[in-house]
Amino acid sequence: MSREQNMAVFRRVIEEGINQEKYSILPELFDPNYIENQFGLHPTIEGMIRDMQYLHKAFPDFSMTIAELIADENTVWGRMIMRGTNDGGFMGPPNGKQVEITVFDVLRFENGKAVEHWGVPDRFAVLQQLGLLPAKQAQPS
């Protein structure tokens, strides 16, 4: 597969599989034995779907916007902006607070399917924006 084809698969994962909650397409885009390297995510396609369903329940308006994609022959790196409102409860009761964070994802491909994933969401920014971390203290002069 070409880098353009791999980038198209990456886009489908984000725009259709995750944003539009078309989870049924994920098995055709991921190898059934793909390797999950993101801390805290389940290492199966079924687990990935449950993880995405959880995020959509916690943040009913959950979305990821692709800001940048870069690819070589078998790897695609993406920088996305994730947005959502905590109306479903995330690490506590719903509080109606909005989050907007940067997420970096890397997918490695073989034969047109994702075989390995790394994800780096800005988890501290989520916690801070939801009011789950102490507010930044002013520094003494």
Secondary structure, DSSP 8 states (H G I E B T S, - for coil): --HHHHHHHHHHIIIIIIIT--GGGHHHHEEEEEEE-STTS-SSHHHHHHHHHHHHHHSTT-EEEEEEEEE-SSEEEEEEEEEEE-SS-SSSS----EEEEEEEEEEEEETTEEEEEEEEE-HHHHHHHTT-S--------
